[in-house]
Amino acid sequence: MTKRTYFFTRVRPRKWGRTNTCMNEMQSFFSCLARNNYDADLCVQQRDALNACMEAQMNKQKKKSCINYHLSMLLRSKRQKK
Protein backbone atom coordinates (compact mmCIF):
# COMPACT_ATOMS: atom_id res chain seq x y z
CA MET A 1 0.00 0.00 0.00
CA THR A 2 1.43 3.37 -0.98
CA LYS A 3 1.04 6.55 0.94
CA ARG A 4 -0.62 9.42 -0.81
CA THR A 5 0.31 12.94 0.04
CA TYR A 6 -2.34 15.57 -0.29
CA PHE A 7 -1.54 19.18 -0.75
CA PHE A 8 -4.02 21.72 0.46
CA THR A 9 -3.82 24.75 -1.74
CA ARG A 10 -6.11 26.99 0.27
CA VAL A 11 -4.80 29.02 3.16
CA ARG A 12 -7.59 31.54 3.31
CA PRO A 13 -10.99 30.03 2.67
CA ARG A 14 -13.29 31.65 0.18
CA LYS A 15 -15.80 33.99 1.69
CA TRP A 16 -19.21 32.48 1.22
CA GLY A 17 -22.27 34.54 1.79
CA ARG A 18 -20.95 37.72 0.26
CA THR A 19 -23.74 40.17 0.02
CA ASN A 20 -24.56 41.69 -3.29
CA THR A 21 -24.63 45.42 -2.77
CA CYS A 22 -27.08 45.96 -5.62
CA MET A 23 -29.65 43.50 -4.31
CA ASN A 24 -31.89 46.19 -2.82
CA GLU A 25 -31.89 48.22 -6.02
CA MET A 26 -32.64 45.14 -8.10
CA GLN A 27 -35.46 44.11 -5.79
CA SER A 28 -37.04 47.56 -5.91
CA PHE A 29 -36.77 47.58 -9.71
CA PHE A 30 -38.43 44.18 -10.04
CA SER A 31 -41.19 45.09 -7.62
CA CYS A 32 -41.81 48.30 -9.55
CA LEU A 33 -42.05 46.28 -12.76
CA ALA A 34 -44.52 43.89 -11.16
CA ARG A 35 -46.65 46.78 -9.85
CA ASN A 36 -46.73 48.49 -13.25
CA ASN A 37 -47.52 45.43 -15.37
CA TYR A 38 -43.87 45.12 -16.53
CA ASP A 39 -43.76 48.53 -18.16
CA ALA A 40 -40.13 49.66 -17.80
CA ASP A 41 -40.94 53.24 -18.78
CA LEU A 42 -42.73 53.73 -15.45
CA CYS A 43 -39.75 52.52 -13.42
CA VAL A 44 -37.05 54.87 -14.69
CA GLN A 45 -35.92 55.98 -11.23
CA GLN A 46 -35.39 52.41 -9.99
CA ARG A 47 -33.69 51.39 -13.24
CA ASP A 48 -31.27 54.31 -13.03
CA ALA A 49 -30.46 53.47 -9.41
CA LEU A 50 -29.75 49.86 -10.38
CA ASN A 51 -27.56 50.91 -13.31
CA ALA A 52 -25.61 53.34 -11.12
CA CYS A 53 -25.03 50.65 -8.51
CA MET A 54 -23.86 48.14 -11.09
CA GLU A 55 -21.51 50.67 -12.68
CA ALA A 56 -20.04 51.44 -9.27
CA GLN A 57 -19.42 47.72 -8.69
CA MET A 58 -17.66 47.33 -12.03
CA ASN A 59 -15.38 50.28 -11.35
CA LYS A 60 -14.13 48.90 -8.04
CA GLN A 61 -10.49 47.86 -7.99
CA LYS A 62 -10.12 44.09 -7.89
CA LYS A 63 -7.37 42.33 -5.99
CA LYS A 64 -4.56 41.26 -8.26
CA SER A 65 -3.44 38.09 -6.51
CA CYS A 66 -3.50 36.45 -3.14
CA ILE A 67 -1.65 33.83 -1.20
CA ASN A 68 -3.91 31.09 -2.57
CA TYR A 69 -2.89 32.01 -6.11
CA HIS A 70 0.80 31.85 -5.26
CA LEU A 71 0.39 28.51 -3.49
CA SER A 72 -1.37 27.00 -6.48
CA MET A 73 1.39 28.25 -8.80
CA LEU A 74 4.04 26.78 -6.50
CA LEU A 75 2.31 23.40 -6.45
CA ARG A 76 1.82 23.49 -10.20
CA SER A 77 5.54 24.08 -10.75
CA LYS A 78 6.39 21.22 -8.38
CA ARG A 79 4.10 18.87 -10.26
CA GLN A 80 5.59 19.82 -13.62
CA LYS A 81 9.14 19.10 -12.44
CA LYS A 82 8.30 15.49 -11.54
Contacts in CASP RR format, 6 or more apart in sequence:
PFRMAT RR
TARGET T0000
AUTHOR 0000-0000-0000
METHOD contacts of the structure
MODEL  1
MTKRTYFFTRVRPRKWGRTNTCMNEMQSFFSCLARNNYDADLCVQQRDAL
NACMEAQMNKQKKKSCINYHLSMLLRSKRQKK
7 75 0 8 1.000
9 68 0 8 1.000
9 71 0 8 1.000
9 72 0 8 1.000
9 75 0 8 1.000
10 68 0 8 1.000
10 71 0 8 1.000
11 67 0 8 1.000
11 68 0 8 1.000
11 71 0 8 1.000
12 66 0 8 1.000
12 67 0 8 1.000
12 68 0 8 1.000
20 26 0 8 1.000
21 53 0 8 1.000
21 57 0 8 1.000
22 50 0 8 1.000
22 53 0 8 1.000
22 54 0 8 1.000
22 57 0 8 1.000
25 46 0 8 1.000
25 49 0 8 1.000
25 50 0 8 1.000
25 53 0 8 1.000
26 50 0 8 1.000
28 46 0 8 1.000
28 49 0 8 1.000
28 50 0 8 1.000
29 43 0 8 1.000
29 46 0 8 1.000
29 47 0 8 1.000
29 49 0 8 1.000
29 50 0 8 1.000
32 42 0 8 1.000
32 43 0 8 1.000
32 46 0 8 1.000
33 39 0 8 1.000
33 40 0 8 1.000
33 43 0 8 1.000
36 42 0 8 1.000
36 43 0 8 1.000
40 47 0 8 1.000
END
